[in-house]
Protein backbone atom coordinates (compact mmCIF):
# COMPACT_ATOMS: atom_id res chain seq x y z
CA UNK A 1 0.00 0.00 0.00
CA UNK A 2 1.07 3.56 -0.67
CA UNK A 3 0.57 5.77 2.39
CA UNK A 4 0.64 9.50 1.64
CA UNK A 5 1.48 11.28 4.89
CA UNK A 6 0.26 14.86 4.67
CA UNK A 7 -0.02 17.88 6.93
CA UNK A 8 1.34 21.41 7.30
CA UNK A 9 5.00 22.04 6.70
CA UNK A 10 6.80 21.06 9.91
CA UNK A 11 4.01 18.96 11.46
CA UNK A 12 6.14 15.80 11.56
CA UNK A 13 5.42 13.94 8.31
CA UNK A 14 8.98 12.79 7.68
CA UNK A 15 9.46 11.91 11.35
CA UNK A 16 6.33 9.72 11.26
CA UNK A 17 7.33 8.13 7.93
CA UNK A 18 10.76 7.28 9.34
CA UNK A 19 9.18 5.75 12.49
CA UNK A 20 6.82 3.68 10.35
CA UNK A 21 9.73 2.57 8.17
CA UNK A 22 11.76 1.52 11.24
CA UNK A 23 8.82 -0.62 12.35
CA UNK A 24 8.40 -2.04 8.85
CA UNK A 25 11.86 -2.61 7.33
CA UNK A 26 10.32 -4.09 4.18
CA UNK A 27 8.85 -0.67 3.38
CA UNK A 28 10.18 2.17 1.24
CA UNK A 29 10.42 5.93 1.88
CA UNK A 30 9.54 7.88 -1.26
CA UNK A 31 10.88 11.44 -1.49
CA UNK A 32 8.25 13.46 -3.36
CA UNK A 33 10.08 16.66 -2.43
CA UNK A 34 13.18 15.55 -4.34
CA UNK A 35 10.96 14.96 -7.35
CA UNK A 36 9.48 18.44 -6.95
CA UNK A 37 12.91 20.03 -6.70
CA UNK A 38 14.03 18.16 -9.83
CA UNK A 39 10.98 19.32 -11.77
CA UNK A 40 11.18 22.95 -10.64
CA UNK A 41 14.96 23.24 -10.91
CA UNK A 42 15.07 21.82 -14.43
CA UNK A 43 12.60 24.20 -16.00
CA UNK A 44 13.54 27.57 -17.49
CA UNK A 45 12.87 30.59 -15.26
CA UNK A 46 10.04 31.59 -17.58
CA UNK A 47 8.15 28.48 -16.40
CA UNK A 48 8.69 29.11 -12.67
CA UNK A 49 5.32 28.81 -10.89
CA UNK A 50 6.47 29.18 -7.30
CA UNK A 51 7.73 26.88 -4.61
CA UNK A 52 4.58 24.82 -4.10
CA UNK A 53 5.14 21.78 -6.32
CA UNK A 54 1.42 21.32 -6.88
CA UNK A 55 1.58 24.24 -9.32
CA UNK A 56 3.56 22.00 -11.70
CA UNK A 57 1.48 19.41 -13.57
CA UNK A 58 4.73 17.64 -14.44
CA UNK A 59 5.25 17.02 -10.69
CA UNK A 60 1.88 15.22 -10.46
CA UNK A 61 2.66 13.19 -13.59
CA UNK A 62 6.13 12.23 -12.39
CA UNK A 63 4.91 11.28 -8.91
CA UNK A 64 2.21 9.04 -10.45
CA UNK A 65 4.69 7.42 -12.84
CA UNK A 66 7.22 6.71 -10.11
CA UNK A 67 4.63 5.36 -7.66
CA UNK A 68 3.17 3.17 -10.43
CA UNK A 69 6.65 1.82 -11.19
CA UNK A 70 7.33 1.12 -7.51
CA UNK A 71 3.95 -0.58 -7.02
CA UNK A 72 4.51 -2.81 -10.04
CA UNK A 73 7.69 -4.34 -8.67
CA UNK A 74 7.78 -3.74 -4.92
CA UNK A 75 5.53 -5.61 -2.50
CA UNK A 76 6.16 -3.56 0.65
CA UNK A 77 4.42 -0.44 1.90
CA UNK A 78 5.52 2.91 0.46
CA UNK A 79 5.50 5.97 2.73
CA UNK A 80 5.26 9.38 1.07
CA UNK A 81 5.72 12.26 3.54
CA UNK A 82 4.68 15.32 1.56
CA UNK A 83 2.56 18.39 2.20
CA UNK A 84 -0.29 18.96 -0.20
CA UNK A 85 -1.86 22.39 -0.02
CA UNK A 86 -4.69 22.00 -2.53
CA UNK A 87 -7.49 19.43 -2.13
CA UNK A 88 -7.44 18.32 -5.77
CA UNK A 89 -3.75 17.37 -5.72
CA UNK A 90 -4.19 14.07 -3.93
CA UNK A 91 -7.09 13.19 -6.23
CA UNK A 92 -4.92 13.95 -9.29
CA UNK A 93 -2.30 11.54 -7.99
CA UNK A 94 -4.42 8.86 -6.32
CA UNK A 95 -7.42 8.39 -8.63
CA UNK A 96 -5.41 7.15 -11.65
CA UNK A 97 -3.40 4.82 -9.40
CA UNK A 98 -6.55 3.48 -7.73
CA UNK A 99 -8.10 2.94 -11.15
CA UNK A 100 -5.16 0.64 -11.88
CA UNK A 101 -5.77 -1.30 -8.65
CA UNK A 102 -2.96 0.31 -6.65
CA UNK A 103 -4.05 0.89 -3.04
CA UNK A 104 -3.25 4.33 -1.67
CA UNK A 105 -4.28 5.92 1.62
CA UNK A 106 -4.16 9.59 2.58
CA UNK A 107 -3.17 10.33 6.19
CA UNK A 108 -3.38 13.95 7.35
CA UNK A 109 -1.40 14.90 10.46
CA UNK A 110 -3.01 17.72 12.38
CA UNK A 111 -1.63 20.00 15.10
CA UNK A 112 -2.34 23.53 16.29
CA UNK A 113 -0.41 26.24 14.42
CA UNK A 114 1.63 27.02 17.54
CA UNK A 115 2.80 23.41 17.80
CA UNK A 116 3.78 23.35 14.14
CA UNK A 117 5.67 26.63 14.59
CA UNK A 118 7.58 25.18 17.58
CA UNK A 119 8.50 22.07 15.58
CA UNK A 120 9.82 24.18 12.70
CA UNK A 121 11.98 26.19 15.11
CA UNK A 122 13.16 22.97 16.81
CA UNK A 123 14.48 21.63 13.53
CA UNK A 124 16.67 24.73 13.21
CA UNK A 125 14.73 27.00 10.89
CA UNK A 126 14.41 30.73 11.45
CA UNK A 127 11.35 32.61 12.66
CA UNK A 128 9.38 33.77 9.62
CA UNK A 129 10.85 31.19 7.23
CA UNK A 130 8.90 30.09 4.15
CA UNK A 131 7.45 27.02 5.92
CA UNK A 132 6.29 29.10 8.85
CA UNK A 133 4.69 31.70 6.58
CA UNK A 134 2.55 28.94 5.02
CA UNK A 135 1.26 27.20 8.16
CA UNK A 136 -2.07 29.05 8.01
CA UNK A 137 -2.59 28.31 4.32
CA UNK A 138 -1.95 24.61 4.92
CA UNK A 139 -4.19 24.31 7.97
CA UNK A 140 -7.01 26.25 6.31
CA UNK A 141 -6.93 24.32 3.03
CA UNK A 142 -6.34 20.94 4.64
CA UNK A 143 -9.40 21.43 6.85
CA UNK A 144 -11.41 21.02 3.63
CA UNK A 145 -9.72 17.79 2.47
CA UNK A 146 -12.07 14.84 2.09
CA UNK A 147 -11.37 11.09 1.95
CA UNK A 148 -8.51 11.55 4.41
CA UNK A 149 -7.56 9.86 7.67
CA UNK A 150 -7.13 12.70 10.17
CA UNK A 151 -4.61 12.01 12.94
CA UNK A 152 -4.03 14.56 15.73
CA UNK A 153 -0.33 14.75 16.61
CA UNK A 154 -0.22 17.19 19.52
CA UNK A 155 1.30 15.55 22.61
CA UNK A 156 2.05 12.25 20.87
CA UNK A 157 5.43 10.70 20.11
CA UNK A 158 6.33 9.54 16.61
CA UNK A 159 6.19 5.93 17.87
CA UNK A 160 2.67 6.45 19.22
CA UNK A 161 1.60 8.00 15.93
CA UNK A 162 3.19 5.16 13.92
CA UNK A 163 1.28 2.63 16.03
CA UNK A 164 -1.98 4.57 15.62
CA UNK A 165 -1.65 4.99 11.85
CA UNK A 166 -0.65 1.34 11.37
CA UNK A 167 -3.73 0.14 13.23
CA UNK A 168 -6.07 2.55 11.46
CA UNK A 169 -4.77 1.36 8.07
CA UNK A 170 -5.05 -2.31 9.07
CA UNK A 171 -8.67 -1.81 10.14
CA UNK A 172 -9.73 -0.36 6.76
MORA-V65133 format. One record per backbone hydrogen bond with DSSP energy under -0.5 kcal/mol. NH is the residue of the N-H (numbers start at 0). CO is the residue of the C=O. If there is no record, write none. Layout:
NH_CO / NH_CO
//
This chain:
1_102 / 2_0 / 2_77 / 3_1 / 3_104 / 4_2 / 4_79 / 5_3 / 5_106 / 7_108 / 10_7 / 15_11 / 16_12 / 17_13 / 18_14 / 19_15 / 20_16 / 21_17 / 22_18 / 23_19 / 23_20 / 26_23 / 27_76 / 29_27 / 29_78 / 31_29 / 34_30 / 35_31 / 36_32 / 37_33 / 38_34 / 39_35 / 40_36 / 41_37 / 41_38 / 42_39 / 46_43 / 47_44 / 48_49 / 52_50 / 54_51 / 55_52 / 56_54 / 58_55 / 59_55 / 60_56 / 61_57 / 62_58 / 63_59 / 64_60 / 65_61 / 66_62 / 67_63 / 68_64 / 69_65 / 70_66 / 71_67 / 72_68 / 72_69 / 73_69 / 77_0 / 78_27 / 79_2 / 79_77 / 80_78 / 81_4 / 81_79 / 88_85 / 89_85 / 90_86 / 91_87 / 92_88 / 93_89 / 94_90 / 96_92 / 97_93 / 98_94 / 99_95 / 99_96 / 100_97 / 101_96 / 102_100 / 104_1 / 106_3 / 106_104 / 107_148 / 108_5 / 108_106 / 109_150 / 114_111 / 115_111 / 116_112 / 117_113 / 118_114 / 119_115 / 120_116 / 121_117 / 122_118 / 123_120 / 124_119 / 128_125 / 132_128 / 133_129 / 133_130 / 134_131 / 137_133 / 138_134 / 139_135 / 140_136 / 141_137 / 142_138 / 143_140 / 144_141 / 148_105 / 149_147 / 150_107 / 152_109 / 153_109 / 155_152 / 160_156 / 161_157 / 162_158 / 163_159 / 164_160 / 165_161 / 166_162 / 167_163 / 168_164 / 169_165 / 170_166 / 171_167 / 171_168
//
